[in-house]
């Protein structure tokens, strides 16, 4: 019983870390896109 609980916690922690990694990558791409867009607007104003 105890081994099954540890196995469940292990798989849950892997899934959670995978979710955090994928979500972080998506956020980074969105921020990079926003930075590029703002830089283009800044260059257009100057």
PDB file of N, CA, C and O in Angstrom:
ATOM      1  N   UNK A   1       0.829  -1.202   0.000  1.00  0.00           N
ATOM      2  CA  UNK A   1       0.000   0.000   0.000  1.00  0.00           C
ATOM      3  C   UNK A   1       0.868   1.258   0.000  1.00  0.00           C
ATOM      4  O   UNK A   1       0.625   2.209  -0.744  1.00  0.00           O
ATOM      5  N   UNK A   2       1.878   1.229   0.853  1.00  0.00           N
ATOM      6  CA  UNK A   2       2.746   2.391   0.959  1.00  0.00           C
ATOM      7  C   UNK A   2       3.523   2.610  -0.348  1.00  0.00           C
ATOM      8  O   UNK A   2       3.752   3.750  -0.751  1.00  0.00           O
ATOM      9  N   UNK A   3       3.923   1.524  -1.000  1.00  0.00           N
ATOM     10  CA  UNK A   3       4.650   1.648  -2.265  1.00  0.00           C
ATOM     11  C   UNK A   3       3.772   2.258  -3.348  1.00  0.00           C
ATOM     12  O   UNK A   3       4.255   3.023  -4.182  1.00  0.00           O
ATOM     13  N   UNK A   4       2.484   1.924  -3.340  1.00  0.00           N
ATOM     14  CA  UNK A   4       1.572   2.488  -4.336  1.00  0.00           C
ATOM     15  C   UNK A   4       1.392   3.991  -4.129  1.00  0.00           C
ATOM     16  O   UNK A   4       1.282   4.748  -5.093  1.00  0.00           O
ATOM     17  N   UNK A   5       1.362   4.413  -2.872  1.00  0.00           N
ATOM     18  CA  UNK A   5       1.224   5.836  -2.585  1.00  0.00           C
ATOM     19  C   UNK A   5       2.450   6.589  -3.078  1.00  0.00           C
ATOM     20  O   UNK A   5       2.322   7.655  -3.679  1.00  0.00           O
ATOM     21  N   UNK A   6       3.643   6.043  -2.829  1.00  0.00           N
ATOM     22  CA  UNK A   6       4.863   6.691  -3.300  1.00  0.00           C
ATOM     23  C   UNK A   6       4.925   6.714  -4.820  1.00  0.00           C
ATOM     24  O   UNK A   6       5.393   7.689  -5.408  1.00  0.00           O
ATOM     25  N   UNK A   7       4.457   5.648  -5.459  1.00  0.00           N
ATOM     26  CA  UNK A   7       4.439   5.600  -6.924  1.00  0.00           C
ATOM     27  C   UNK A   7       3.485   6.667  -7.464  1.00  0.00           C
ATOM     28  O   UNK A   7       3.811   7.352  -8.433  1.00  0.00           O
ATOM     29  N   UNK A   8       2.328   6.811  -6.854  1.00  0.00           N
ATOM     30  CA  UNK A   8       1.366   7.830  -7.259  1.00  0.00           C
ATOM     31  C   UNK A   8       1.954   9.229  -7.087  1.00  0.00           C
ATOM     32  O   UNK A   8       1.825  10.066  -7.980  1.00  0.00           O
ATOM     33  N   UNK A   9       2.594   9.489  -5.957  1.00  0.00           N
ATOM     34  CA  UNK A   9       3.202  10.793  -5.720  1.00  0.00           C
ATOM     35  C   UNK A   9       4.328  11.071  -6.713  1.00  0.00           C
ATOM     36  O   UNK A   9       4.506  12.205  -7.158  1.00  0.00           O
ATOM     37  N   UNK A  10       5.080  10.038  -7.056  1.00  0.00           N
ATOM     38  CA  UNK A  10       6.160  10.188  -8.024  1.00  0.00           C
ATOM     39  C   UNK A  10       5.603  10.575  -9.391  1.00  0.00           C
ATOM     40  O   UNK A  10       6.094  11.521 -10.007  1.00  0.00           O
ATOM     41  N   UNK A  11       4.592   9.865  -9.875  1.00  0.00           N
ATOM     42  CA  UNK A  11       4.008  10.188 -11.172  1.00  0.00           C
ATOM     43  C   UNK A  11       3.312  11.551 -11.160  1.00  0.00           C
ATOM     44  O   UNK A  11       3.369  12.289 -12.143  1.00  0.00           O
ATOM     45  N   UNK A  12       2.672  11.873 -10.070  1.00  0.00           N
ATOM     46  CA  UNK A  12       2.024  13.174  -9.949  1.00  0.00           C
ATOM     47  C   UNK A  12       3.053  14.300 -10.001  1.00  0.00           C
ATOM     48  O   UNK A  12       2.828  15.321 -10.652  1.00  0.00           O
ATOM     49  N   UNK A  13       4.173  14.118  -9.322  1.00  0.00           N
ATOM     50  CA  UNK A  13       5.205  15.159  -9.343  1.00  0.00           C
ATOM     51  C   UNK A  13       5.817  15.296 -10.735  1.00  0.00           C
ATOM     52  O   UNK A  13       6.162  16.406 -11.139  1.00  0.00           O
ATOM     53  N   UNK A  14       5.960  14.200 -11.476  1.00  0.00           N
ATOM     54  CA  UNK A  14       6.460  14.281 -12.848  1.00  0.00           C
ATOM     55  C   UNK A  14       5.474  15.045 -13.724  1.00  0.00           C
ATOM     56  O   UNK A  14       5.882  15.919 -14.490  1.00  0.00           O
ATOM     57  N   UNK A  15       4.203  14.735 -13.625  1.00  0.00           N
ATOM     58  CA  UNK A  15       3.198  15.437 -14.424  1.00  0.00           C
ATOM     59  C   UNK A  15       3.133  16.920 -14.064  1.00  0.00           C
ATOM     60  O   UNK A  15       2.987  17.768 -14.943  1.00  0.00           O
ATOM     61  N   UNK A  16       3.238  17.223 -12.809  1.00  0.00           N
ATOM     62  CA  UNK A  16       3.205  18.615 -12.369  1.00  0.00           C
ATOM     63  C   UNK A  16       4.417  19.387 -12.885  1.00  0.00           C
ATOM     64  O   UNK A  16       4.278  20.517 -13.352  1.00  0.00           O
ATOM     65  N   UNK A  17       5.584  18.795 -12.804  1.00  0.00           N
ATOM     66  CA  UNK A  17       6.780  19.481 -13.301  1.00  0.00           C
ATOM     67  C   UNK A  17       6.726  19.643 -14.819  1.00  0.00           C
ATOM     68  O   UNK A  17       7.187  20.656 -15.344  1.00  0.00           O
ATOM     69  N   UNK A  18       6.178  18.674 -15.524  1.00  0.00           N
ATOM     70  CA  UNK A  18       6.024  18.785 -16.974  1.00  0.00           C
ATOM     71  C   UNK A  18       5.056  19.914 -17.322  1.00  0.00           C
ATOM     72  O   UNK A  18       5.313  20.684 -18.247  1.00  0.00           O
ATOM     73  N   UNK A  19       3.966  20.016 -16.600  1.00  0.00           N
ATOM     74  CA  UNK A  19       3.004  21.092 -16.820  1.00  0.00           C
ATOM     75  C   UNK A  19       3.638  22.454 -16.584  1.00  0.00           C
ATOM     76  O   UNK A  19       3.446  23.374 -17.379  1.00  0.00           O
ATOM     77  N   UNK A  20       4.385  22.590 -15.507  1.00  0.00           N
ATOM     78  CA  UNK A  20       5.038  23.865 -15.195  1.00  0.00           C
ATOM     79  C   UNK A  20       6.047  24.226 -16.279  1.00  0.00           C
ATOM     80  O   UNK A  20       6.151  25.391 -16.664  1.00  0.00           O
ATOM     81  N   UNK A  21       6.789  23.241 -16.771  1.00  0.00           N
ATOM     82  CA  UNK A  21       7.779  23.499 -17.819  1.00  0.00           C
ATOM     83  C   UNK A  21       7.103  23.974 -19.106  1.00  0.00           C
ATOM     84  O   UNK A  21       7.527  24.969 -19.694  1.00  0.00           O
ATOM     85  N   UNK A  22       6.056  23.274 -19.548  1.00  0.00           N
ATOM     86  CA  UNK A  22       5.369  23.626 -20.788  1.00  0.00           C
ATOM     87  C   UNK A  22       4.708  24.990 -20.655  1.00  0.00           C
ATOM     88  O   UNK A  22       4.772  25.805 -21.576  1.00  0.00           O
ATOM     89  N   UNK A  23       4.080  25.241 -19.525  1.00  0.00           N
ATOM     90  CA  UNK A  23       3.421  26.521 -19.300  1.00  0.00           C
ATOM     91  C   UNK A  23       4.452  27.652 -19.273  1.00  0.00           C
ATOM     92  O   UNK A  23       4.190  28.734 -19.798  1.00  0.00           O
ATOM     93  N   UNK A  24       5.596  27.420 -18.680  1.00  0.00           N
ATOM     94  CA  UNK A  24       6.645  28.426 -18.637  1.00  0.00           C
ATOM     95  C   UNK A  24       7.173  28.754 -20.021  1.00  0.00           C
ATOM     96  O   UNK A  24       7.451  29.915 -20.321  1.00  0.00           O
ATOM     97  N   UNK A  25       7.314  27.744 -20.864  1.00  0.00           N
ATOM     98  CA  UNK A  25       7.779  27.985 -22.226  1.00  0.00           C
ATOM     99  C   UNK A  25       6.783  28.845 -23.001  1.00  0.00           C
ATOM    100  O   UNK A  25       7.166  29.731 -23.765  1.00  0.00           O
ATOM    101  N   UNK A  26       5.503  28.564 -22.787  1.00  0.00           N
ATOM    102  CA  UNK A  26       4.463  29.345 -23.476  1.00  0.00           C
ATOM    103  C   UNK A  26       4.487  30.806 -23.018  1.00  0.00           C
ATOM    104  O   UNK A  26       4.339  31.716 -23.835  1.00  0.00           O
ATOM    105  N   UNK A  27       4.670  31.026 -21.739  1.00  0.00           N
ATOM    106  CA  UNK A  27       4.722  32.386 -21.206  1.00  0.00           C
ATOM    107  C   UNK A  27       5.941  33.121 -21.761  1.00  0.00           C
ATOM    108  O   UNK A  27       5.849  34.300 -22.103  1.00  0.00           O
ATOM    109  N   UNK A  28       7.079  32.435 -21.852  1.00  0.00           N
ATOM    110  CA  UNK A  28       8.275  33.068 -22.394  1.00  0.00           C
ATOM    111  C   UNK A  28       8.080  33.484 -23.849  1.00  0.00           C
ATOM    112  O   UNK A  28       8.513  34.567 -24.244  1.00  0.00           O
ATOM    113  N   UNK A  29       7.439  32.641 -24.644  1.00  0.00           N
ATOM    114  CA  UNK A  29       7.192  32.985 -26.042  1.00  0.00           C
ATOM    115  C   UNK A  29       6.274  34.201 -26.147  1.00  0.00           C
ATOM    116  O   UNK A  29       6.494  35.077 -26.983  1.00  0.00           O
ATOM    117  N   UNK A  30       5.247  34.255 -25.300  1.00  0.00           N
ATOM    118  CA  UNK A  30       4.337  35.398 -25.326  1.00  0.00           C
ATOM    119  C   UNK A  30       5.055  36.682 -24.921  1.00  0.00           C
ATOM    120  O   UNK A  30       4.825  37.735 -25.517  1.00  0.00           O
ATOM    121  N   UNK A  31       5.917  36.604 -23.919  1.00  0.00           N
ATOM    122  CA  UNK A  31       6.653  37.798 -23.474  1.00  0.00           C
ATOM    123  C   UNK A  31       7.634  38.258 -24.549  1.00  0.00           C
ATOM    124  O   UNK A  31       7.764  39.459 -24.790  1.00  0.00           O
ATOM    125  N   UNK A  32       8.322  37.324 -25.195  1.00  0.00           N
ATOM    126  CA  UNK A  32       9.247  37.694 -26.267  1.00  0.00           C
ATOM    127  C   UNK A  32       8.510  38.367 -27.415  1.00  0.00           C
ATOM    128  O   UNK A  32       9.001  39.343 -27.982  1.00  0.00           O
ATOM    129  N   UNK A  33       7.341  37.855 -27.759  1.00  0.00           N
ATOM    130  CA  UNK A  33       6.549  38.461 -28.829  1.00  0.00           C
ATOM    131  C   UNK A  33       6.138  39.882 -28.448  1.00  0.00           C
ATOM    132  O   UNK A  33       6.198  40.793 -29.273  1.00  0.00           O
ATOM    133  N   UNK A  34       5.723  40.063 -27.199  1.00  0.00           N
ATOM    134  CA  UNK A  34       5.302  41.389 -26.746  1.00  0.00           C
ATOM    135  C   UNK A  34       6.479  42.362 -26.730  1.00  0.00           C
ATOM    136  O   UNK A  34       6.321  43.528 -27.094  1.00  0.00           O
ATOM    137  N   UNK A  35       7.649  41.899 -26.315  1.00  0.00           N
ATOM    138  CA  UNK A  35       8.838  42.751 -26.298  1.00  0.00           C
ATOM    139  C   UNK A  35       9.205  43.166 -27.715  1.00  0.00           C
ATOM    140  O   UNK A  35       9.516  44.332 -27.957  1.00  0.00           O
ATOM    141  N   UNK A  36       9.173  42.227 -28.651  1.00  0.00           N
ATOM    142  CA  UNK A  36       9.488  42.559 -30.044  1.00  0.00           C
ATOM    143  C   UNK A  36       8.505  43.576 -30.612  1.00  0.00           C
ATOM    144  O   UNK A  36       8.894  44.507 -31.317  1.00  0.00           O
ATOM    145  N   UNK A  37       7.240  43.388 -30.297  1.00  0.00           N
ATOM    146  CA  UNK A  37       6.223  44.305 -30.793  1.00  0.00           C
ATOM    147  C   UNK A  37       6.421  45.713 -30.222  1.00  0.00           C
ATOM    148  O   UNK A  37       6.289  46.698 -30.948  1.00  0.00           O
ATOM    149  N   UNK A  38       6.734  45.812 -28.935  1.00  0.00           N
ATOM    150  CA  UNK A  38       6.957  47.112 -28.315  1.00  0.00           C
ATOM    151  C   UNK A  38       8.235  47.777 -28.845  1.00  0.00           C
ATOM    152  O   UNK A  38       8.281  48.999 -28.991  1.00  0.00           O
ATOM    153  N   UNK A  39       9.263  46.986 -29.130  1.00  0.00           N
ATOM    154  CA  UNK A  39      10.473  47.548 -29.716  1.00  0.00           C
ATOM    155  C   UNK A  39      10.206  48.111 -31.112  1.00  0.00           C
ATOM    156  O   UNK A  39      10.736  49.164 -31.467  1.00  0.00           O
ATOM    157  N   UNK A  40       9.395  47.422 -31.894  1.00  0.00           N
ATOM    158  CA  UNK A  40       9.036  47.926 -33.214  1.00  0.00           C
ATOM    159  C   UNK A  40       8.257  49.237 -33.113  1.00  0.00           C
ATOM    160  O   UNK A  40       8.473  50.155 -33.904  1.00  0.00           O
ATOM    161  N   UNK A  41       7.348  49.322 -32.131  1.00  0.00           N
ATOM    162  CA  UNK A  41       6.596  50.561 -31.934  1.00  0.00           C
ATOM    163  C   UNK A  41       7.517  51.690 -31.494  1.00  0.00           C
ATOM    164  O   UNK A  41       7.351  52.830 -31.928  1.00  0.00           O
ATOM    165  N   UNK A  42       8.485  51.385 -30.640  1.00  0.00           N
ATOM    166  CA  UNK A  42       9.427  52.403 -30.172  1.00  0.00           C
ATOM    167  C   UNK A  42      10.279  52.914 -31.331  1.00  0.00           C
ATOM    168  O   UNK A  42      10.496  54.120 -31.456  1.00  0.00           O
ATOM    169  N   UNK A  43      10.755  52.021 -32.164  1.00  0.00           N
ATOM    170  CA  UNK A  43      11.557  52.427 -33.318  1.00  0.00           C
ATOM    171  C   UNK A  43      10.729  53.247 -34.306  1.00  0.00           C
ATOM    172  O   UNK A  43      11.251  54.169 -34.934  1.00  0.00           O
ATOM    173  N   UNK A  44       9.472  52.928 -34.444  1.00  0.00           N
ATOM    174  CA  UNK A  44       8.604  53.677 -35.353  1.00  0.00           C
ATOM    175  C   UNK A  44       8.362  55.099 -34.837  1.00  0.00           C
ATOM    176  O   UNK A  44       8.203  56.025 -35.632  1.00  0.00           O
ATOM    177  N   UNK A  45       8.334  55.276 -33.535  1.00  0.00           N
ATOM    178  CA  UNK A  45       8.097  56.601 -32.960  1.00  0.00           C
ATOM    179  C   UNK A  45       9.331  57.497 -33.044  1.00  0.00           C
ATOM    180  O   UNK A  45       9.213  58.722 -33.067  1.00  0.00           O
ATOM    181  N   UNK A  46      10.494  56.895 -33.089  1.00  0.00           N
ATOM    182  CA  UNK A  46      11.725  57.691 -33.082  1.00  0.00           C
ATOM    183  C   UNK A  46      12.082  58.108 -34.440  1.00  0.00           C
ATOM    184  O   UNK A  46      13.090  58.787 -34.633  1.00  0.00           O
TER     185      UNK A  46
END
